[in-house]
Amino acid sequence: MSHTLDFINEMQLALEQELQTLNKDLSSVSSPDVGDHVAGDYAPIYKHSDEVGDENSTLADDLDAHAVNVDVTATLEARKAHVEQAIAALEAGTYGVCAKCEQDISEERLMANPAALLCMSCAQ
């Protein structure tokens, strides 16, 4: 079973929309990296409480907020990489084909996760 053009177009639209959302979300918790921090293309934003007008915040609150930004940035970057790989597969004409066993990925799986590169059997 190969996927119909309409289905492929629907998944492409979903992936492009998700990529836009990921970029927007990343910009709210990070900024483009200049290459001097941990792996990834974005550096988590660190704001002191005095920068955001919260005089009741403590250093511990600031550090906790920064730790959350680090985790969120890593999660968003990982998802963005998966979405970009799926978009590259679309452009290469291999979207919807398992990268491991080369069988079709079910439409149900792709509807649930348009960035899936493995079928359910290979993903387990």
CYANA upper distance limits for C-alpha pairs under 8 A (distance plus 0.5 A):
  1 MET  CA    104 ASP  CA      7.30
  2 SER  CA    104 ASP  CA      7.13
  3 HIS  CA      7 PHE  CA      6.82
  3 HIS  CA      8 ILE  CA      7.13
  3 HIS  CA     96 GLY  CA      7.77
  3 HIS  CA    107 GLU  CA      8.21
  4 THR  CA      8 ILE  CA      6.79
  5 LEU  CA      9 ASN  CA      6.56
  6 ASP  CA     10 GLU  CA      6.64
  7 PHE  CA     11 MET  CA      6.74
  8 ILE  CA     12 GLN  CA      6.61
  8 ILE  CA     90 LEU  CA      8.48
  8 ILE  CA     95 TYR  CA      8.34
  9 ASN  CA     13 LEU  CA      6.72
 10 GLU  CA     14 ALA  CA      6.80
 11 MET  CA     15 LEU  CA      6.58
 11 MET  CA    110 LEU  CA      8.15
 11 MET  CA    111 MET  CA      8.02
 11 MET  CA    114 PRO  CA      6.49
 12 GLN  CA     16 GLU  CA      6.61
 12 GLN  CA     87 ILE  CA      7.58
 12 GLN  CA     90 LEU  CA      7.81
 13 LEU  CA     17 GLN  CA      6.62
 14 ALA  CA     18 GLU  CA      6.61
 14 ALA  CA    114 PRO  CA      7.57
 15 LEU  CA     19 LEU  CA      6.58
 15 LEU  CA     83 VAL  CA      6.80
 15 LEU  CA     86 ALA  CA      8.23
 15 LEU  CA     87 ILE  CA      7.46
 15 LEU  CA    114 PRO  CA      6.92
 15 LEU  CA    115 ALA  CA      7.55
 16 GLU  CA     20 GLN  CA      6.84
 16 GLU  CA     87 ILE  CA      8.39
 17 GLN  CA     21 THR  CA      6.80
 18 GLU  CA     22 LEU  CA      6.55
 18 GLU  CA     83 VAL  CA      8.16
 19 LEU  CA     23 ASN  CA      6.64
 19 LEU  CA     80 LYS  CA      6.97
 19 LEU  CA     83 VAL  CA      7.15
 19 LEU  CA     84 GLU  CA      8.17
 20 GLN  CA     24 LYS  CA      6.74
 21 THR  CA     25 ASP  CA      6.55
 22 LEU  CA     26 LEU  CA      6.43
 22 LEU  CA     76 LEU  CA      6.94
 22 LEU  CA     79 ARG  CA      8.47
 22 LEU  CA     80 LYS  CA      6.92
 23 ASN  CA     27 SER  CA      6.70
 23 ASN  CA     80 LYS  CA      8.50
 24 LYS  CA     28 SER  CA      7.07
 25 ASP  CA     29 VAL  CA      7.34
 25 ASP  CA     76 LEU  CA      8.20
 26 LEU  CA     30 SER  CA      6.10
 26 LEU  CA     31 SER  CA      7.97
 26 LEU  CA     42 TYR  CA      8.26
 26 LEU  CA     73 THR  CA      6.87
 26 LEU  CA     76 LEU  CA      7.06
 26 LEU  CA     77 GLU  CA      8.21
 27 SER  CA     31 SER  CA      6.34
 29 VAL  CA     44 PRO  CA      6.42
 29 VAL  CA     45 ILE  CA      6.12
 29 VAL  CA     69 ASN  CA      6.19
 29 VAL  CA     72 VAL  CA      8.01
 29 VAL  CA     73 THR  CA      7.13
 30 SER  CA     42 TYR  CA      6.38
 30 SER  CA     43 ALA  CA      5.78
 30 SER  CA     44 PRO  CA      4.58
 30 SER  CA     45 ILE  CA      5.13
 30 SER  CA     69 ASN  CA      7.83
 30 SER  CA     73 THR  CA      7.09
 31 SER  CA     42 TYR  CA      5.93
 31 SER  CA     43 ALA  CA      5.90
 31 SER  CA     44 PRO  CA      6.98
 31 SER  CA     45 ILE  CA      7.02
 32 PRO  CA     41 ASP  CA      6.59
 32 PRO  CA     42 TYR  CA      4.99
 32 PRO  CA     43 ALA  CA      6.59
 33 ASP  CA     37 HIS  CA      7.93
 33 ASP  CA     40 GLY  CA      8.08
 33 ASP  CA     41 ASP  CA      5.76
 33 ASP  CA     42 TYR  CA      4.91
 33 ASP  CA     43 ALA  CA      5.37
 34 VAL  CA     43 ALA  CA      8.49
 35 GLY  CA     41 ASP  CA      8.20
 37 HIS  CA     43 ALA  CA      7.37
 38 VAL  CA     43 ALA  CA      8.35
 40 GLY  CA     74 ALA  CA      8.05
 40 GLY  CA     77 GLU  CA      7.44
 41 ASP  CA     77 GLU  CA      8.12
 42 TYR  CA     73 THR  CA      7.69
 42 TYR  CA     77 GLU  CA      8.26
 43 ALA  CA     70 VAL  CA      8.45
 43 ALA  CA     73 THR  CA      8.19
 44 PRO  CA     66 HIS  CA      7.77
 44 PRO  CA     69 ASN  CA      6.07
 44 PRO  CA     70 VAL  CA      5.84
 44 PRO  CA     73 THR  CA      6.67
 45 ILE  CA     66 HIS  CA      7.45
 45 ILE  CA     69 ASN  CA      7.24
 46 TYR  CA     62 ASP  CA      8.31
 46 TYR  CA     65 ALA  CA      8.43
 46 TYR  CA     66 HIS  CA      5.94
 46 TYR  CA     69 ASN  CA      8.42
 47 LYS  CA     51 GLU  CA      6.79
 47 LYS  CA     52 VAL  CA      7.71
 47 LYS  CA     62 ASP  CA      7.50
 47 LYS  CA     66 HIS  CA      8.03
 48 HIS  CA     52 VAL  CA      7.51
 48 HIS  CA     59 LEU  CA      8.33
 48 HIS  CA     62 ASP  CA      6.44
 49 SER  CA     53 GLY  CA      6.71
 49 SER  CA     54 ASP  CA      5.67
 49 SER  CA     55 GLU  CA      7.06
 49 SER  CA     57 SER  CA      6.30
 49 SER  CA     58 THR  CA      7.81
 49 SER  CA     59 LEU  CA      8.35
 49 SER  CA     62 ASP  CA      6.78
 50 ASP  CA     54 ASP  CA      6.35
 50 ASP  CA     55 GLU  CA      6.64
 57 SER  CA     61 ASP  CA      6.40
 57 SER  CA     62 ASP  CA      7.65
 58 THR  CA     62 ASP  CA      6.88
 59 LEU  CA     63 LEU  CA      6.63
 60 ALA  CA     64 ASP  CA      6.52
 61 ASP  CA     65 ALA  CA      6.65
 62 ASP  CA     66 HIS  CA      6.71
 63 LEU  CA     67 ALA  CA      6.63
 64 ASP  CA     68 VAL  CA      6.86
 65 ALA  CA     69 ASN  CA      6.85
 66 HIS  CA     70 VAL  CA      6.72
 67 ALA  CA     71 ASP  CA      6.86
 68 VAL  CA     72 VAL  CA      6.55
 69 ASN  CA     73 THR  CA      6.30
 70 VAL  CA     74 ALA  CA      6.76
 71 ASP  CA     75 THR  CA      6.74
 72 VAL  CA     76 LEU  CA      6.55
 73 THR  CA     77 GLU  CA      6.49
 74 ALA  CA     78 ALA  CA      6.65
 75 THR  CA     79 ARG  CA      6.80
 76 LEU  CA     80 LYS  CA      6.52
 77 GLU  CA     81 ALA  CA      6.69
 78 ALA  CA     82 HIS  CA      6.99
 79 ARG  CA     83 VAL  CA      6.75
 80 LYS  CA     84 GLU  CA      6.56
 81 ALA  CA     85 GLN  CA      6.66
 82 HIS  CA     86 ALA  CA      6.79
 82 HIS  CA    115 ALA  CA      6.35
 82 HIS  CA    116 ALA  CA      8.19
 83 VAL  CA     87 ILE  CA      6.72
 83 VAL  CA    114 PRO  CA      8.34
 83 VAL  CA    115 ALA  CA      5.54
 84 GLU  CA     88 ALA  CA      6.65
 85 GLN  CA     89 ALA  CA      6.73
 85 GLN  CA    115 ALA  CA      8.01
 86 ALA  CA     90 LEU  CA      6.78
 86 ALA  CA     95 TYR  CA      7.09
 86 ALA  CA    114 PRO  CA      8.12
 86 ALA  CA    115 ALA  CA      5.61
 86 ALA  CA    116 ALA  CA      7.65
 86 ALA  CA    117 LEU  CA      7.28
 87 ILE  CA     91 GLU  CA      6.84
 87 ILE  CA     95 TYR  CA      8.37
 87 ILE  CA    115 ALA  CA      8.49
 88 ALA  CA     92 ALA  CA      6.63
 89 ALA  CA     93 GLY  CA      6.48
 89 ALA  CA     94 THR  CA      5.46
 89 ALA  CA     95 TYR  CA      5.17
 90 LEU  CA     94 THR  CA      6.54
 90 LEU  CA     95 TYR  CA      5.22
 95 TYR  CA    117 LEU  CA      8.25
 96 GLY  CA    104 ASP  CA      6.27
 96 GLY  CA    105 ILE  CA      5.67
 96 GLY  CA    106 SER  CA      8.17
 96 GLY  CA    110 LEU  CA      7.90
 96 GLY  CA    116 ALA  CA      8.44
 96 GLY  CA    117 LEU  CA      7.62
 97 VAL  CA    102 GLU  CA      5.95
 97 VAL  CA    103 GLN  CA      6.06
 97 VAL  CA    104 ASP  CA      4.96
 97 VAL  CA    105 ILE  CA      6.03
 97 VAL  CA    117 LEU  CA      7.70
 97 VAL  CA    118 LEU  CA      8.02
 97 VAL  CA    119 CYS  CA      8.32
 98 CYS  CA    102 GLU  CA      5.10
 98 CYS  CA    103 GLN  CA      5.88
 98 CYS  CA    104 ASP  CA      6.46
 98 CYS  CA    105 ILE  CA      6.29
 98 CYS  CA    117 LEU  CA      6.13
 98 CYS  CA    118 LEU  CA      4.97
 98 CYS  CA    119 CYS  CA      5.87
 98 CYS  CA    122 CYS  CA      8.45
 99 ALA  CA    117 LEU  CA      6.34
 99 ALA  CA    118 LEU  CA      6.23
100 LYS  CA    118 LEU  CA      7.07
100 LYS  CA    122 CYS  CA      7.29
101 CYS  CA    122 CYS  CA      7.76
103 GLN  CA    119 CYS  CA      7.97
104 ASP  CA    119 CYS  CA      7.66
105 ILE  CA    109 ARG  CA      7.31
105 ILE  CA    110 LEU  CA      7.49
105 ILE  CA    117 LEU  CA      8.38
105 ILE  CA    118 LEU  CA      7.26
105 ILE  CA    119 CYS  CA      5.17
105 ILE  CA    120 MET  CA      8.02
106 SER  CA    110 LEU  CA      6.93
106 SER  CA    119 CYS  CA      7.50
107 GLU  CA    111 MET  CA      6.41
108 GLU  CA    112 ALA  CA      6.78
109 ARG  CA    113 ASN  CA      6.47
109 ARG  CA    114 PRO  CA      8.09
109 ARG  CA    116 ALA  CA      7.88
109 ARG  CA    119 CYS  CA      8.12
109 ARG  CA    120 MET  CA      8.00
110 LEU  CA    114 PRO  CA      4.94
110 LEU  CA    115 ALA  CA      7.58
110 LEU  CA    116 ALA  CA      6.69
118 LEU  CA    122 CYS  CA      6.38
118 LEU  CA    123 ALA  CA      6.10
119 CYS  CA    123 ALA  CA      6.54
120 MET  CA    124 GLN  CA      6.87
